[in-house]
């Protein structure tokens, strides 16, 4: 989930392609929208759909990396267009990068 308070906007990524639950939407509306007197806009860009039950964290790390490296701040539906699973070699690369990062820090 990407939250952009100034725009009263939330971008919802789910590798299982589930919509945001109503109780979470209500809570976020109260926190973000109420203070601005606006309705929160929730975008559901197409995003990669995971195949196995253990992959969700790697999908999140891949999306974070994409958002940061490409400096994505708008046009979410234009930038995320595929529902294809992330390739196994990409998941392995993310695993190796995080392993190297953590071993370097500790």
N, C-alpha and C positions, 0 to 999 in steps of 0.2 A: 504494500500500500504506500503510495506517495501522497502526502498531504501538502497542499499549497494553501495555507490559511488566507493570504492576501487576496486570492482569487476565489476563495470559498469553494475549492475544488479538491476532489479526491480521485486518484487514479488507482483502480483496483486490479491487481494482478493475482490470478489464481491458477496454478498449474493443473488443478483438477477441474477448472472452468466452472467453478461455483460462484453464484452471485453473493454479495455481501448480505449477511444476516440482518434482519430488521432491527434487532436490539442494538447491534453495533452501529448501524446507520442512525438510529435514534440518538444514541449517545454522542456520536460525532456531530450530528446536527446541533445538539445542545451545546457542545463545547465550541465548535467552529462557527456555525451559522448564527446561533442566537446572539453572540457578541457583536456580530456585524449586521444583524437584522436581515439576513439573507438565507435562502435555501441552499444547502450544500449540493453542488453538482457532482455526481459520481460518474466517472467514465470507466468503461470496461473494454480496454483495447484487446485486440486479439493477441494472445500470448501462447507460447509453447505449452503443449499439454504433455504432462509427464506420463510415462508408460508404467513405471514401477512405483511401489509405495514409499520407497526410501529416497527418492530423487528430489523432493521439493526444496530442500535447502540449497542444492546445487543450482536449481532453476532460479531461486531468489538471488544467489550470488552472481549468476550470469546476467540477470536483468540489472542488478545494481551496477555491475561493471559496464554494461552497455550504456546505461543512463549517465554515469559519471564521465566516461571517456568521450561520449558523443555530446556531452553538455545538453542533454534533452531537457527542455523546460516547457515545451508546448507541442502541439501537433501529435499528441500521443497516439491517436488512432491511425495516423499516417506513418508513424515510425515503427509501430508494432503491428504487423500484418499477418503473421504466420501462426498456425496452430500446430505445426509439425513439432515432434519431439526434438529436444536438443540432442545433437549427435553424441555418441558415447565418447568419442575422442575429445570433444569439447568439455564434457563432464570430467574426464580424466585430467585434462589440462587445468581446469579449475581446482581440482583436488591437489594436483602437484604445486600449483601456485600458492595455495593456502598452506600446504604443508611446509613449503620453503619459507614462507613468511613467518609462520609460527615458530619454526625451528630457529630462525634468525633472531627472533625476539626473546626466546627463552632458551 
